[in-house]
Every structure is written in C-alpha cells, then in structure tokens.
C-alpha cells in the first residue's frame, strides 16, 4: 500500500518528504494551503489537530515529523539512515534526531509567530529577538561536533541529519543563515546539495502546481 503524506510547502512535513525521497519509497503527496485547519476543513477528518504533517502507512497514522523520520529509517533503512541499538552512536542519534525538532525548530515557531504571522498589532518584536538568540545559542552547540565530521553521528548521513537539516532550512527561510557558524554553514550546504533533498524540493513544487496550491514558502510554524 502506498504511503500518503499531507504537506504544506516547506513546513515540518518537509522532513518526511525528504526522507521518502532519500529512501526511494513510493508515496502520494497531498499539498495543502496554509494553515490547513482553517483553509481546508476536510483536513480535520484526516488530522483532528489540524497540524502538518499527517502520515498514513496502511493502518499506521502519525503526526510528529521527527517520529515519522525515525519510523521510516527503522522500518525501511536499518543501519543505513537508521542507527541500530547495537551501534555506539545509538544514543547520539536519538538525541540529535529529537534535538532538531524539540530544541531547534521550537524557538523558530515563536520567532515566526510573533515576528511575522500575528496581525501587526499583536506582534512582539522583543519576543522574536529573544527566541532568535535562544535558537542561535543552541545551534552553536553543534559547531564543535560538525567541525570534525561531515554528519552528526555514526559516520554517515542518517535521519538525524534530516531532522536537524530541516531546522537549518527553516532558519534559512527566516533569514538567519548568515548567522550560522562556519562548520554549521558548511554542513547545511552539504545537506542542501543532496539529490534526495533536491528531489523533495522538486516533488513539492510539482505536486503544488498540479493541485493548485501556491508554491510560496509558508515557513510553517503550525505542525510537528
């Protein structure tokens, strides 16, 4: 049975799309206008939370982007995009996989909310700046690790790099790339040059055009 991914342009669901392309798995991509919970009420029948992504694989239903990456890696790429429990970097892999969402993406959602998405009278410039500093201080913790290796763990590209890579993609959309440290910037440039990443960009643009959805990036803060 073909997997189905509900997606908004450049939203957290891009992590899952990137994983699917890296793995070469068949899938159906449904691109929704942002925010889907208010612009496509039928989507609430798929995901009552109204957030992006929603991922279906037979009887499996998931809505957390990092967890879906972990699921796909473990099920379809053991010891390749996944790191096994028998490998020395298993703990480092899980930590980096969830660091990408819980620590790096979370503050960016607040930067976007209070700096861009709220009506002008509700925007909070100080909050946006505070969370920008919060994000950058935590991003800097990757610099020593990336200075000595091409990828985050296990000596290879894994789902952890997809998770963290999406956080860097989002930061680039926000305009923070010029504040990346040198090793982090070089790492991001390696990730964005990967064929799987480029295919994911092409897939979302093609599906959006076919489904009549704007291809403008939403830098989505509403999802998991």
N, C-alpha and C positions, 0 to 999 in steps of 0.2 A: 504494500500500500504506500502511495506517495505521501511524503510528509507535507504539511501545509504551514506556512509562516505568514502571519499577519504583521504588517510592517508599515512604518512611516519613514519618509526619506531621512536618512542619517540619524534616525532615532536609535535607542539602545538595541532595538531589534537588528541593527546592522551587524552586531556581534554574531548573531545566529546565521544571518545570511552569509557572512564571511566564512564562518565555519562550514556551512553547507558547500560553499564553493571550494574551499580548501580540500574537503573530503570527496568532492565529485559526486555527491549524492543527488538523486532525483528529488525535486520538491516543486510545490506550487506556491507561488509568491502572490499574495494579495496586498496591494498597496492602498493605504487608506489616507484620506485627508486628515490633517492635524488641527485640533485634537480629535481623535476618533470618537470619544464618548459623547461629544456634542455635535459632531458633523456627520456621524453615521450611526444612528441609534440602533440599527440592527446589529452592530458590532457587540453591543452589550449581551446579546444572546450567545456570542462566542466567548466573550470575556466580561463577566459582570463587573469587574474592576474598571473596565473602560481603558485600561492601560495597554501599552505596546511593549513587548511582543505578546502574541498568543501563538503557541506552537502545538501542533497536533501531529502525533505519530501513532496511528491506529487508535488504541484506547488511551494512549498517553496524552495528557493535556498539561502544558507548563506555561508559566508567565514570567519567570525570572531569567533574565538574559544570561547571567553567569552560570546559573544552574543548567540551562539548556546547553551551553557550551560544554560543561562538564559531562552531561548526559551523552552528547554526540561523540565526544572524544572517547569516553569509556566504552560506548557501545560499538562504535564504528572505526576506531583508530587506537586500540590498546597498544601502549608502549611506543606510540608514534606522536600523535597530538595529545595523547593522554600520558600521564606519568604513573606507573604502577606502584602499588603499596610496597613492592619489593625493591624499589629504587631509592637510592639515598636522598634524592630531591623530592620525594613524595610530599613531605610537609611544606617545603618551599613552594612547590607547585600549587597546592591548595591555597596557601597564603596569598600568593601572587594573583591567582585566579579570582579570589574574592576581594582582594585589595583593589583591583581595577574598578569594581562596582562600588563597594561599601565605602572605600576611603577616597578614591579619585573622582568618581562620577558624581557622588552625592553632593559635594560642595558646588559643583558646576551647575547642578539643577537650581540651586539657590541664587547663584550668580545670574543665571538666565531669567529666573522668575522675577527677581527684584531689580534687575538691570535692563530687562528687555520685554518680558511678556505681560507684566501687570500694566493696567492703564497708567498713564503718566502720573496721575495724582496719587497712585499707590506705590510707585517705585521708591526704592530705598537705596540711594547711591552708596551710603556708608556700608550697608549690609552686603551689597555686591562687591565692594572693595575688600571688606573683611574676609569674605569667603574666597575671593581671589587669592589673598595672601595665605589663607588656610590651605587651599589646593596646592599652591606652589611650594609651600613648606613641606607638605607631604610628598609631593612629586620629587623633591630633591633627595629623598631617602633612597630613590632608585639609582641615583648617579654613581655611587661607588660600585654598585653591582654591575651596571651597564658599562662601566669603564674597562672591565676585564673580560667581558663576554658579549657575544652577539645577541643572545636571547636570555630570558630571565632564569631558566632552570634546565637541568637535565642535559645541557649541551646541545639543545635543539629547539626549534620552533614548536610551541605547544598551545593549547587552548588558553593558557595563562597569558600568552602574548596577545592573543585576540582580545581578551578582556581588558588588559592594560592598554593595548593599541587603540581600542575604541575610545578610551578616556582621553588619549592624546589626539584622536580625531576630533572629538568634541571640543577639546581645548583649542584646537586649530580653528574650528568654526567660530568659537567665541573671540578669537584674536589673541591668544596667549602664546602662540608658537615662538614668538621672538623672545620669550622669557624662559624657554627651555634651556637647561644646562647642556654643554656640548655633547656628552655621551648620550643623553636622553634624546637630543635632536637627531643625532646620527642613527640611533635605534629607530626612531619614528620614520626616518627616511628609508631605512631598510624595510620596515613593515609595509609602508605605503607603496613600495615598488614590487611587492609580491604579486605574482599572477593571480592568486586567489583573491586578494584584496581588490585588484583592478577588475576582475570578473564580477565581483559583488557590486562594485560601483556601476558597471555596465548593466547588470541584471536589474538593479532597482530603477535605473533610468528607463530601460526598455519597458519594464512592467508598468511603470507610472504612465508612460506615454500611451501604452496600449489600453490602460484602464482609466485614462482621462483624469489623472491626478497631477497636480503641479509638481515639478521636479525641484522646486526651490527647497533648500535645506531648512528644516524646522529646528535644528539643533535641539532636539526634543528633550524636555525635562520631565515629561509625564510618561513614565514607563519603568520597567525594571530590566 
